[in-house]
Amino acid sequence: GGALEDVRTLFEIAEKSGYADWLQFDPSVVRGLAYYTGTVFEAFDRQGELRAVCGGGRYDTLLETFGANERDALPAVGFGFGDAVIVELLKSKGKLPDFSSGSSVDALVFPFEKNQDAMAAACAQRLRERGIRTDLILDRRKPKAALKLGAKLGVPLMILIGEEESQKDVVRVKSMEDGTQADIPVPNLTDFCVEVLKKKEEPQR
């Protein structure tokens, strides 16, 4: 019937997408919530040493439960994540980040006003794509408060975007260590930050 066809389609897509080896059909999987309307799943570590990392499935009518009418209802897929399990898995693989020394963020991007949010988000994405751990402040606060937060988090670089900067398509990069700052064109931002962070990691002579 329809359910069997859905499973077949899922595995065909997985095969063509290159991740079929990560899937295993198990007719015994049962999810206890009544709003599932299609395929359900659970994810485990490859060794099978831990309980499910996450579990979820397809639900086509869930939004109607929260007031959407039938015309506006959207099919969706979701899952619940086991934070304790993923921590154990990361520990076993040696992948759990060490938060005890310094900041876990390299750069903190702060747009002064709402109309700079899109530019800030784009800058943050550029930095992340280069492997720079980046956070983004989108709640409205004064620049002084943003800098105070950056200092509290131990962030090496603050990326500040005001009205003047956005009009010139530049951002102000501030080193939180020595207070120096420079206006950098957006296309050059990632290279500049990579170089600054690299110098900060070099041992002092």
Phi, psi and chi 1 to 4 in degrees:
 res  aa     phi    psi   chi1   chi2   chi3   chi4
   1 GLY       - -159.1      -      -      -      -
   2 GLY   -64.0  -39.7      -      -      -      -
   3 ALA   -63.8  -43.5      -      -      -      -
   4 LEU   -64.9  -39.1 -177.3   57.6      -      -
   5 GLU   -64.8  -37.9 -172.0   61.1   32.4      -
   6 ASP   -60.9  -43.0  -74.4  -12.6      -      -
   7 VAL   -65.6  -43.5  173.5      -      -      -
   8 ARG   -60.1  -44.1  -76.2  176.3  175.6  160.8
   9 THR   -62.8  -41.9  -59.7      -      -      -
  10 LEU   -57.9  -45.7  172.9   63.4      -      -
  11 PHE   -72.2  -30.4  -84.7   82.0      -      -
  12 GLU   -66.5  -43.3  -73.1  173.9    2.3      -
  13 ILE   -64.2  -40.8  -66.8  172.3      -      -
  14 ALA   -62.2  -40.1      -      -      -      -
  15 GLU   -63.6  -45.0 -177.0   69.0   38.6      -
  16 LYS   -72.2  -24.8  -67.6  178.2 -179.7  178.7
  17 SER   -89.6   -6.4  -58.7      -      -      -
  18 GLY    87.0   15.1      -      -      -      -
  19 TYR  -125.2   23.8   57.5   85.6      -      -
  20 ALA   -61.9  -31.1      -      -      -      -
  21 ASP   -65.2  -16.3  -71.7  -14.4      -      -
  22 TRP   -91.0   -5.5  -66.4   87.2      -      -
  23 LEU  -110.1  145.1  -59.4 -175.2      -      -
  24 GLN  -142.1  124.3  178.0  179.2  -39.0      -
  25 PHE   -73.4  128.9  178.4   66.1      -      -
  26 ASP  -138.8  102.1 -176.9   -6.1      -      -
  27 PRO   -68.9   -8.3   24.4  -32.8      -      -
  28 SER   -87.3   -7.5   68.3      -      -      -
  29 VAL   -67.9  125.6  172.9      -      -      -
  30 VAL  -132.9  127.6  175.9      -      -      -
  31 ARG  -101.7  137.5  -59.2  -63.5  -62.3  169.7
  32 GLY   -83.5   -0.2      -      -      -      -
  33 LEU   -98.4  137.5  -61.1  173.6      -      -
  34 ALA   -76.4  -12.4      -      -      -      -
  35 TYR   -82.6   -3.7   52.6   67.2      -      -
  36 TYR   -69.5  136.2  -69.8  112.6      -      -
  37 THR  -123.0    2.0   58.2      -      -      -
  38 GLY  -151.0 -145.0      -      -      -      -
  39 THR   -61.0  135.9  -55.8      -      -      -
  40 VAL  -115.5  159.6  -66.5      -      -      -
  41 PHE  -151.5  160.0   58.8   85.4      -      -
  42 GLU  -136.7  146.5  -68.6 -179.5  -18.6      -
  43 ALA  -115.4  136.1      -      -      -      -
  44 PHE  -129.8  161.7  -66.2   86.1      -      -
  45 ASP   -69.3  153.1   62.7  -66.3      -      -
  46 ARG   -58.8  -35.3  -78.9  -93.1 -175.6  165.9
  47 GLN   -77.4  -14.5  -76.2   69.2   38.0      -
  48 GLY    68.9   26.4      -      -      -      -
  49 GLU   -88.2  -17.9  -62.7  172.9   -9.3      -
  50 LEU  -116.0  163.2  -56.7  170.6      -      -
  51 ARG   -72.8  177.0   65.6 -178.8 -171.6  -87.9
  52 ALA   -54.8  132.3      -      -      -      -
  53 VAL   -72.5  -39.7  175.2      -      -      -
  54 CYS  -154.6  163.5   70.9      -      -      -
  55 GLY  -152.4  145.4      -      -      -      -
  56 GLY  -174.1 -154.8      -      -      -      -
  57 GLY   170.7 -167.7      -      -      -      -
  58 ARG   -93.3  133.3  173.2   71.9  175.2  -98.7
  59 TYR  -139.4  116.9   31.0   78.5      -      -
  60 ASP   -89.4  -20.7  -70.3  -17.4      -      -
  61 THR  -121.1   11.1   58.8      -      -      -
  62 LEU   -61.7  -39.4 -178.6   60.6      -      -
  63 LEU   -63.0  -27.0  -68.0 -176.5      -      -
  64 GLU   -63.2  -29.9  -65.5  176.4   38.8      -
  65 THR   -61.6  -29.8  -54.4      -      -      -
  66 PHE  -100.2   17.4  -62.0   98.0      -      -
  67 GLY   110.1   -9.2      -      -      -      -
  68 ALA   -69.6  140.3      -      -      -      -
  69 ASN   -81.3  172.6   57.6   43.1      -      -
  70 GLU   -61.4  -33.7 -173.5  174.4  -15.7      -
  71 ARG   -67.2  -35.7 -176.8 -172.2   64.2 -173.3
  72 ASP   -92.6   -6.3  -64.0  -30.8      -      -
  73 ALA   -63.5  140.4      -      -      -      -
  74 LEU  -119.5  132.8  -65.9  173.3      -      -
  75 PRO   -67.2  145.9   24.5  -32.9      -      -
  76 ALA  -150.8  163.8      -      -      -      -
  77 VAL  -130.1  136.5  173.8      -      -      -
  78 GLY  -150.7  172.4      -      -      -      -
  79 PHE  -154.2  157.9   60.2   87.8      -      -
  80 GLY  -101.9  138.9      -      -      -      -
  81 PHE  -108.4  134.2 -147.8   87.7      -      -
  82 GLY   -91.9  101.4      -      -      -      -
  83 ASP   -65.4  -37.9   56.5  -17.9      -      -
  84 ALA   -65.7  -36.9      -      -      -      -
  85 VAL   -69.1  -44.2 -178.2      -      -      -
  86 ILE   -66.4  -32.1 -164.8   64.3      -      -
  87 VAL   -63.4  -44.9  166.7      -      -      -
  88 GLU   -63.7  -39.2  -70.6  -55.8  -46.9      -
  89 LEU   -65.5  -44.5 -179.1   59.1      -      -
  90 LEU   -63.4  -39.0  -70.0  171.2      -      -
  91 LYS   -61.0  -45.4  -78.3 -178.1  180.0  178.2
  92 SER   -65.5  -25.3   69.5      -      -      -
  93 LYS   -97.1   -0.3  -58.2  -64.7 -177.5 -176.6
  94 GLY    68.4   28.1      -      -      -      -
  95 LYS  -109.7    1.5  -60.5  -67.6 -174.2 -179.9
  96 LEU   -74.1  122.5 -171.8   67.5      -      -
  97 PRO   -61.0  147.6  -20.4   31.8      -      -
  98 ASP   -95.1  108.2 -179.8    9.0      -      -
  99 PHE   -95.2    5.7  -62.2  108.3      -      -
 100 SER   -81.0  -21.3   61.6      -      -      -
 101 SER  -119.7  109.6   56.9      -      -      -
 102 GLY    74.1 -172.3      -      -      -      -
 103 SER   -84.3  150.0  173.8      -      -      -
 104 SER   -90.4    3.5   60.7      -      -      -
 105 VAL  -121.3  134.6  177.6      -      -      -
 106 ASP   -88.8  -35.3  -62.5  -43.4      -      -
 107 ALA  -141.8  141.4      -      -      -      -
 108 LEU  -121.3  117.9 -173.6   58.5      -      -
 109 VAL   -96.4  129.0 -176.9      -      -      -
 110 PHE  -132.0  110.6  173.0   62.0      -      -
 111 PRO   -87.0  134.4   28.3  -28.5      -      -
 112 PHE   -68.0  -39.4  -72.7   15.8      -      -
 113 GLU  -128.6  164.5  -57.5  -67.8  -18.4      -
 114 LYS   -60.6  -34.4 -173.1  175.3 -179.4   61.0
 115 ASN   -73.4   -2.7   60.4   -5.4      -      -
 116 GLN  -102.3    1.7  -72.0  117.8   36.8      -
 117 ASP   -60.4  -43.9  -75.1   -4.7      -      -
 118 ALA   -63.9  -41.5      -      -      -      -
 119 MET   -64.2  -40.7 -179.3  177.2  175.5      -
 120 ALA   -64.2  -42.7      -      -      -      -
 121 ALA   -63.5  -39.8      -      -      -      -
 122 ALA   -65.0  -40.9      -      -      -      -
 123 CYS   -63.9  -43.4  -71.1      -      -      -
 124 ALA   -60.3  -41.2      -      -      -      -
 125 GLN   -65.4  -41.0 -175.3   60.9   25.1      -
 126 ARG   -57.2  -45.8  -77.5  172.0  176.3 -100.6
 127 LEU   -65.6  -43.4  -66.0  167.8      -      -
 128 ARG   -62.1  -38.2  -70.2  167.7 -177.8  152.8
 129 GLU   -64.6  -21.2  -71.7  173.8   -5.4      -
 130 ARG   -94.8    8.9  -75.8  -69.2  -63.0  -88.1
 131 GLY    84.1   11.2      -      -      -      -
 132 ILE   -88.2  120.0  -62.4  173.2      -      -
 133 ARG   -69.1  115.5  -59.5  168.5  -60.7  175.3
 134 THR  -129.7  136.2  -55.3      -      -      -
 135 ASP  -117.3  161.8 -153.1  -12.9      -      -
 136 LEU  -134.1  127.1  180.0   60.9      -      -
 137 ILE   -95.4  116.0  -57.5  175.5      -      -
 138 LEU  -116.7   -2.5  -70.3  178.9      -      -
 139 ASP   -83.2  149.6   61.6  -37.2      -      -
 140 ARG   -78.8  120.7  -56.5  -85.3   71.6   89.9
 141 ARG  -151.5  164.7   62.1  177.0   70.0 -165.2
 142 LYS   -74.8  150.9  -66.6 -177.7  177.9  179.7
 143 PRO   -53.2  -38.8  -27.6   34.8      -      -
 144 LYS   -60.1  -39.4 -173.9  175.8 -179.6  179.8
 145 ALA   -69.3  -36.1      -      -      -      -
 146 ALA   -65.8  -42.7      -      -      -      -
 147 LEU   -65.3  -36.9  -69.1  169.6      -      -
 148 LYS   -63.2  -40.3 -172.8  175.3 -179.6  179.9
 149 LEU   -64.7  -43.0  174.9   62.2      -      -
 150 GLY   -59.5  -41.9      -      -      -      -
 151 ALA   -65.7  -40.6      -      -      -      -
 152 LYS   -63.4  -38.1 -179.3  179.3  178.2 -179.3
 153 LEU   -80.1  -11.6  -64.6  175.1      -      -
 154 GLY    72.3   31.0      -      -      -      -
 155 VAL   -75.0  130.8  174.8      -      -      -
 156 PRO   -67.1  -38.7  -20.0   31.3      -      -
 157 LEU  -128.1  137.5  -63.4  176.8      -      -
 158 MET  -110.3  132.8  -70.3  -74.3  -63.9      -
 159 ILE  -108.1  109.1  -46.0  -61.8      -      -
 160 LEU  -106.6  131.7  -52.3  172.1      -      -
 161 ILE  -129.1  107.9  -54.1  173.5      -      -
 162 GLY  -107.3 -175.8      -      -      -      -
 163 GLU   -61.2  -45.2 -174.9   64.8   30.8      -
 164 GLU   -63.4  -42.6 -176.3  177.6  -15.5      -
 165 GLU   -64.2  -44.5  -73.3   79.6   16.7      -
 166 SER   -64.2  -35.5   64.1      -      -      -
 167 GLN   -67.1  -31.0  -70.2  179.4   -2.2      -
 168 LYS   -92.8   -1.5  -64.7  179.3  179.4  178.5
 169 ASP    57.6   42.8 -160.5   32.4      -      -
 170 VAL  -127.4  165.7  -58.3      -      -      -
 171 VAL  -130.4  154.0  -63.5      -      -      -
 172 ARG   -97.1  118.9 -178.0  156.0  -63.8  176.0
 173 VAL  -101.6  120.7 -179.1      -      -      -
 174 LYS  -114.6  126.7 -178.9 -180.0  179.7   69.2
 175 SER   -80.3  121.1  169.0      -      -      -
 176 MET   -77.5  -12.6  -62.3  -62.4  -74.7      -
 177 GLU   -78.9  -46.0 -177.4  178.8    3.8      -
 178 ASP  -120.4   -0.9   57.2   19.0      -      -
 179 GLY    81.8   -2.4      -      -      -      -
 180 THR   -69.5  150.6   57.5      -      -      -
 181 GLN  -146.8  157.0   53.8 -171.1   30.6      -
 182 ALA  -150.7  145.6      -      -      -      -
 183 ASP   -88.9  120.8  -71.9  -10.8      -      -
 184 ILE  -119.3  129.1  -53.6  -62.1      -      -
 185 PRO   -57.8  140.1  -23.1   33.3      -      -
 186 VAL   -53.6  -42.1  170.2      -      -      -
 187 PRO   -61.5  -22.9  -24.6   35.8      -      -
 188 ASN   -97.8    0.9  -59.3  -21.9      -      -
 189 LEU   -60.7  -49.3  174.5   62.0      -      -
 190 THR   -64.4  -44.2   52.3      -      -      -
 191 ASP   -61.4  -41.5  -72.6  -19.9      -      -
 192 PHE   -62.6  -46.7  179.7   82.3      -      -
 193 CYS   -67.5  -39.4  -70.4      -      -      -
 194 VAL   -58.6  -44.0  165.8      -      -      -
 195 GLU   -67.1  -42.6 -171.1   63.1   28.2      -
 196 VAL   -64.3  -46.0  171.2      -      -      -
 197 LEU   -65.3  -35.2  -68.6  169.2      -      -
 198 LYS   -63.4  -42.3 -176.2  178.3  177.8 -178.8
 199 LYS   -65.2  -35.4  -71.5 -179.5  179.2  178.1
 200 LYS   -67.5  -28.2  -71.5 -179.5  179.3  -64.6
 201 GLU   -82.3  -17.4  -66.9  174.3   -2.9      -
 202 GLU   -70.2  138.4  -67.7  176.5   -7.9      -
 203 PRO   -64.4  139.7   21.2  -31.0      -      -
 204 GLN   -73.5  137.0  -61.0  -66.6  -36.0      -
 205 ARG  -106.5      -  -65.8 -177.1  178.1  179.2
